[in-house]
Structures are given as C-alpha cells and as structure tokens.
C-alpha cells in the first residue's frame, strides 16, 4: 500500500525517550541515597485533591477566611470555609 511507517514512541523501545531519561535520573538518585525512590512513591500515595491544584477536583474559589478569625488568635491556622 506504500503507506508511511510512523514510529511508535509509546512503547518505550526507542532511545532517548523522556521515560528512559527519568528512569536513569531515578536510578542515579537511588545510588546516591538508597530508598529515595520508595520515599517518592510513598509521597505520591499521600496526594490530596487540593495538592494537585486542579479546580475540577477541589473548590479553590470557595476558600475564604475572615480577618477577624486571624486576629482573634494569631497562633491558630485560619479555617477555610
């Protein structure tokens, strides 16, 4: 059919892909500080919707606080409503 062959860059078999570069970087960091990869993956498991900064997942516009709440006790963290 003489159709052009388009290389697949999704399977990970090509050289120089971003996935391979990240893996090499993680491998190097793991050599320098064993257990770092596990710590990073554990941190990803603790992600909350508000941490992702995605307004579809968390109502950032609905956050508010009043100046009176802050002035009443400056040692407390203001509660968002």
Secondary structure, DSSP 8 states (H G I E B T S, - for coil): ---------SSS-STT-HHHHHHHHHHHHHHHSTTHHHHHHHHHHT--GGGGT-TTTS-STT----HHHHHH-TTS-----
